[in-house]
Amino acid sequence: MNALPGLTGRAIHTKKTGEVIMTYQHIHEGVHSASALMGIPLKRTDAEPKTDHVKQFVALARSIPGKPFRVFDDWCEIMFCAIAAITAQTPERAAELMSQQEQASGKYTQEDIRIMEDMLGVAQVAIMDGGRDFLGEACGLLGALDGGVGQFFTPFEVSKMIVSMTAPDISAIVRDQGNFRGADPAAGSGGLLVALADHCEAVGVDLRDVFVEGVELVPSTYHMLFVQLSLRGVPARAVCGNTLTQEVREYAYTPAGVRFVNKHGIMNAATNMR
């Protein structure tokens, strides 16, 4: 069995502020602090009013100086680096990601970084229970979709319909084989994979026994894909590459993906990992 390193605390600093801006522990604890600050329980009943998290997230992004779509892309890259550095398979890769994060965050002030942390809190509260393509929605509202490369994300209701029509008997597969694997060769923001995770939970499957892979061509969208799957708690490997040509530029495991691999071993990939 091939295993990945376990999660350990690793401080991520910015050169400009000299402060720690994110560790996986901060990400986890951010849910609780953001929930308390906004008065949002971590679990809601259907009868309780829902907070418009997308509106909050977009407002925070627009409060940071600069073009909103660029702020969003940078936020995704910074959060990607913070999480992926912790799940990196080698110290060298972790160092590369920390350096990349420094570069991405270096253009922002300490106050901007604080707002980005608030954005993370809002995002995780919104994403953790599923039910929507949160970052895909925010991406569209902030003008970060690139129509030139065909970025027109599938509405989440359509993703749910696709999953309900095409998903096999996942409960039976997990019972017989011990785990279930799924893939999206053109994953975008990960909406279809979030819908699949929602479906698994709805039919009584523990997400710890599920592993998905999402392939995305555009680096900025790949960052978004990874962050969304990480915050949703999906065991996954996000791949930046081209499904048609089998080109792989890079890939990263979500924190839940690391735990899955340590238990079940590395899964056969939808792409050839070279």
PyMOL commands that set and color helices and strands:
alter all, ss='L'
color gray80, all
select helices_A, chain A and resi 24-38+53-62+68-87+91-105+110-127+134-141+147-149+156-166+170-177+191-202+207-209+219-232+255-264
alter helices_A, ss='H'
color red, helices_A
select strands_A, chain A and resi 12-13+20-22+180-184+210-216+236-242+247-253
alter strands_A, ss='S'
color yellow, strands_A
deselect
rebuild
show_as cartoon
